[in-house]
Amino acid sequence: MAVAEIPGSLAADFQEVDQSKKRQTARVIDGKAIAAKVRASLAAEVSALREAHAPSPGLGVILVGNDPASHSYVRGKERACEEAGIFTETMRLEGGVSQREVVDQVERFNRDKRFHGILVQLPLPDHIDERAVIRSVDPSKDVDGLHPENAGLLLAGAPRFVPATPLGVQRLLIEDGIETNGAKVVICGRSNIVGMPLAALLLGRGRGANATVTVCHTGTRDLASETRQADILVAAVGEPRAITSEMVKPGAVVIDVGISRVEDQSRRRGYRLVGDVAYGEVSAVASAITPVPGGVGPMTIAMLLHNVLLARKLSLGGGR
Ligand SMILES: NC(=O)c1ccc[n+]([C@@H]2O[C@H](COP(=O)([O-])OP(=O)(O)OC[C@H]3O[C@@H](n4cnc5c(N)ncnc54)[C@H](OP(=O)(O)O)[C@@H]3O)[C@@H](O)[C@H]2O)c1
């Protein structure tokens, strides 16, 4: 996942502009609470499944290099798996490892019956072809939903593994009671991991879907005129303050997927996390908004657990 760094001086400006316009009217969508509820119900399901069928669901993780954000995401995923009763093992590889060695490790996980799901933490170092590594994952263990077979199934209207972040956004909308049926949704960002699969999900039929979807990107001619049409606006660009209040229709629901690290010496770690949305000023216009952190992030972890459980059920010949 891309984590943008922005300099401290700029970070202070962001905070000032945001604070000066802050007149919160939007309801805060509590992703942390919703994710906790989803995780508790998944843990109960894992426990029932373990009683009936050993072994526990298992997740094999491959982590390459020393990127601090990637290490922190993987620690979060390991903790969440343990709490849910999912067996997990992480293979940590040096940043200089060859593509062949990464693929060899994927293939070991493919063959190992203890692992029903496999996750390769992205991004990989530049000398490794991410797409080749993703293609080497057994599609029936691809809990990240990035293998072309799973991406194709989603587009064909028969989703199996859907990437956890878009699945988490959809689940957040459902659990929070936000109607997507007939809504105009505008998604900023077209990555394979967020924007594209989210568009496919929300365009589908059924609950938490059936929306009219527009996807924007750097080639979009007039971004603000598109975003102002949205009943539900999703920001997934990886740029702090990419979405300001002028870009939001009054009363819209705003979902902020972005996560960027902003230098902040007042914090113990020396940084804080911000989303793509100018939170303070947009809160004065929107009807509901997700915070960063505490919005989409926790849902991503919950839906990874959902996908590992699904992989285990599929290995037993079951389904959802
Ligand atoms: N909360 C979570 O769990 C979670 C999970 C995944 C990602 N994220 C965060 O979500 C953000 C996006 O991640 P990603 O992996 O999708 O990033 P990405 O691969 O860098 O994709 C960014 C997308 O945004 C578009 N974009 C960038 N700047 C734009 C602008 N000014 N106007 C319109 N479109 C713009 C890009 O357009 P082009 O295609 O034209 O370049 C691209 O499609 C990052 O901050 C990442 O850290 C969070």
The ligand as a Gaussian input file, in Angstrom:
#p B3LYP/6-31G(d) Opt

LIG

0 1
 N       -7.182000       2.072000       4.524000
 C       -6.622000       0.987000       3.968000
 O       -6.724000      -0.106000       4.468000
 C       -5.895000       1.150000       2.686000
 C       -5.676000       0.068000       1.841000
 C       -5.054000       0.282000       0.603000
 C       -4.610000       1.568000       0.288000
 N       -4.791000       2.586000       1.173000
 C       -4.390000       3.954000       0.881000
 O       -5.228000       4.429000      -0.167000
 C       -4.505000       5.333000      -0.996000
 C       -4.558000       4.817000      -2.420000
 O       -3.894000       3.561000      -2.472000
 P       -3.619000       2.797000      -3.843000
 O       -2.782000       1.628000      -3.525000
 O       -4.904000       2.642000      -4.559000
 O       -2.703000       3.927000      -4.555000
 P       -2.136000       4.000000      -6.030000
 O       -1.900000       2.655000      -6.579000
 O       -1.020000       4.989000      -5.955000
 O       -3.341000       4.646000      -6.862000
 C       -3.729000       5.975000      -6.689000
 C       -4.820000       6.301000      -7.674000
 O       -5.231000       7.640000      -7.444000
 C       -5.165000       8.383000      -8.651000
 N       -4.754000       9.749000      -8.327000
 C       -3.611000      10.147000      -7.723000
 N       -3.627000      11.483000      -7.559000
 C       -4.805000      11.923000      -8.073000
 C       -5.396000      13.198000      -8.212000
 N       -4.801000      14.300000      -7.782000
 N       -6.604000      13.284000      -8.809000
 C       -7.242000      12.175000      -9.251000
 N       -6.731000      10.929000      -9.135000
 C       -5.519000      10.814000      -8.559000
 C       -4.148000       7.673000      -9.523000
 O       -4.447000       7.942000     -10.876000
 P       -3.618000       7.305000     -12.119000
 O       -4.125000       5.889000     -12.232000
 O       -4.003000       8.144000     -13.261000
 O       -2.175000       7.398000     -11.717000
 C       -4.389000       6.212000      -9.138000
 O       -5.420000       5.659000      -9.903000
 C       -3.094000       5.385000      -0.385000
 O       -3.036000       6.461000       0.525000
 C       -2.980000       4.088000       0.385000
 O       -2.054000       4.180000       1.456000
 C       -5.426000       2.403000       2.346000

